[in-house]
């Protein structure tokens, strides 16, 4: 995954994104969040790739002011 990500960033000239409809379910120990996203990647050769979907996060709270994402799931449209 990290090699693929590094390869992507080497070819990209810009990335824009939009997050909307964020819903959270926090608790003292962590919680969950879900949101819709739109992602647009512009490559160095001016070609683009668009992605739309929903993401679900689970997070923990190991310290009072620290939130750690423990899982991410996405559903692309």
N, C-alpha and C positions, 0 to 999 in steps of 0.2 A: 504494500500500500504506500509506504513512504517513498519508494523508488518511483512509482507512478505519479505521486503528487509532485515530487521534485521535477520529473520530466514535464508535467503539465505547466508548472510555473516557469520553466525555461522557455516555453513557447508562447506564453500569454503576454499581451500588452496591457490588458485591463480586465478587471472583474467587477461587475456591479450586481447588487442584490437588494431585494426588498423582502422584509419580513412583516407579516400582517396576521391579524386574528390570533394573537398570543393569549393562551389560556394556561394558567398555572394552578397547581394544587400543592402548595408548600406545606411543610410540616416542620416540627422542631429538628428532626434528624435529617431531612432532605425533602424529597418531593418529586413532582413530575411537571412537565410543561409540554404543550403542543402548539404548533403554529404552521401557517402556510408560508411558502417561500417562492420567490422567483429569482433565478440566477442567470446572468448573461456573461459569457466569457468571450472576449475578443482576442483572437490570436494575432501574432506578429504579421501574418500574411493577410490580415483584415477579415478573415472568415470568422463567423460567430457560432456559438452554441448556446441555446436556451434550454433551461430546465425549470420545471414547475413541479411542486409537490407539497407534501406535508411531512413534518418532522416531529418526532416524539423523543423527548429527553427524560432521563431519570437522573436525579442528582442526589448527592449526600452532602451533609454538612459536618465535616470532621472537626471544625473549629468554629467559634462564634461568628467570624466574619469571612469564612472561607466556604465556597460552594464548589463541589467537584462533580463534574459530569461522569456518571458511571455507565451510561448506555445511551446510544443514539440510534434511532431507527428512522428511515425515510421511506416514503411511498411517492414515487415519481408519477406525474400525470403525462 
